[in-house]
Amino acid sequence: MNDYLVKALAYNGMARVYAAVTTETIKEAQKRHDTWSVSSAALGRTMTGTLFLGAMQKEDQKITVKIEGDGPIGPIVADSNAQGQIRGFVTNPHVHFSELNDAGKLDVRRGVGTSGMLSVVKDLGFGENFTGQTPIVSGEIGEDFTYYLATSEQINSSVGVGVLVNPDDTIEAAGGFMLQLLPGATDEVIDEIEKNLTALPNVSRMIEAGETPETILAKLAGGEEKLQILEKIPVSFECNCSKERFGSAIISLGKEEIRSMIEEDHGAEAECHFCRNTYDFSEQELEKLYEEAK
């Protein structure tokens, strides 16, 4: 099954709800970065949360999320856009703990850390950016996105993200949901939402069992008939890196640095943090970049 995200309204238009299956996308990220279990879970949760923020943007806008905790994973970065394209990386991909947490799950909190910041940069186009930042409140990622939305964007929300990792570090299931209250939500609706959220099964286990974004949303809404599906968006791991982009970056280093690459290294190799693709530049190619830098 291909990954996709569903946008909908629920509770007579008093709540906006999104749900997504991201299993294949997180599988791709795990393979590209060779992440171990805890790093995989942290990266997958961050990418899925970022996917929801990206899906809220206009067509030409982009979201970049950075989670900088005090755990061994180090900074986690992901970005996404309104078309469901997502990419991400962790600073330390090789984090695994043999001990599970008190809930019997991977100890993502220990890997991410409980002190630090979650930052969101919105690229609004035309060189205009908006940046929001909130403290990490749990290190479990979903709760940290929830706190960011409530505090920085003043939207009462609930974000649930999950990744089920196999013993061999491959990804079995991944996905999540986001629910946001809209103006006019009544106390009765809020009570019903809280009841349905409490009864909702673990999100990665639902996806493992074959649940779709639509059936997850139906559980959130208290019934399929209470949903108004707005849009379905395909989700995929996509990176916009290219040799031309890296060439421009090399030019920006200045001619002295480029000359050093030519005379000392006799070439250059650049690697994209997000997708791990590498780009080789020969001495001749660097000479051309040197001329452009002049």
WOSULDA-V797197 format. One record per pair of residues at least 12 apart in sequence whose ideal C-beta (glycine too) atoms are under 6 Angstrom apart, sorted by the first residue. I is the first residue (numbers start at 1). GAP is how many residues later the second one is. If there is no record, write none. Layout:
# WOSULDA-V797197
i/gap
I/GAP
I/GAP
This chain:
# WOSULDA-V797197
i/gap
3/18
3/19
3/21
3/22
3/232
4/228
4/230
4/231
5/15
5/50
5/79
5/228
5/230
6/13
6/207
6/208
6/226
7/223
7/224
8/209
8/219
8/220
8/221
8/222
9/219
10/211
10/216
10/217
11/178
14/168
14/170
14/171
14/175
15/164
15/166
16/164
16/166
17/162
17/200
17/203
18/34
18/160
19/158
19/194
19/197
19/198
20/31
20/155
20/193
20/215
21/154
21/186
21/192
22/26
22/152
22/153
22/213
23/150
23/151
25/210
25/211
25/212
26/18
26/137
26/145
26/148
27/144
28/209
29/14
29/208
30/141
32/243
32/244
33/56
33/60
34/59
35/58
36/58
36/59
36/60
36/133
37/59
37/69
37/128
37/132
38/57
38/58
38/59
38/68
38/73
39/34
39/51
39/54
39/56
40/125
41/65
41/67
41/122
41/124
42/31
42/34
42/66
42/69
42/70
43/45
43/47
44/119
44/130
45/96
45/116
45/118
46/21
46/30
46/32
46/95
47/31
47/39
47/41
48/113
48/128
49/96
49/110
49/112
50/15
50/28
50/30
51/29
51/35
52/126
54/26
54/27
57/25
59/23
60/65
61/63
62/17
62/19
62/61
63/17
63/59
64/15
64/57
65/13
65/55
66/53
67/51
68/48
68/49
69/43
69/44
69/47
69/67
69/70
70/43
70/45
70/46
71/40
71/41
71/42
72/20
72/23
73/17
73/19
73/22
73/38
73/39
74/17
74/18
75/16
76/14
77/12
84/149
84/150
84/151
85/153
87/150
87/152
87/187
89/184
89/185
95/16
108/32
109/30
109/31
112/27
113/26
114/25
116/20
117/16
118/16
118/18
118/26
118/30
119/14
120/12
132/20
134/13
134/14
134/17
134/18
141/20
142/17
142/18
142/19
145/14
146/12
146/13
155/25
156/25
157/23
158/21
158/39
159/19
160/16
160/17
160/43
161/15
162/41
162/42
163/41
164/40
164/44
172/36
173/31
173/34
173/35
175/32
176/27
177/39
179/41
196/24
196/26
200/19
239/35
239/36
241/31
243/36
246/24
246/33
247/42
250/39
251/38
251/41
251/42
255/35
255/38
255/39
258/28
258/31
258/32
258/35
261/25
262/21
262/24
266/17
267/14
267/15
267/16
268/13
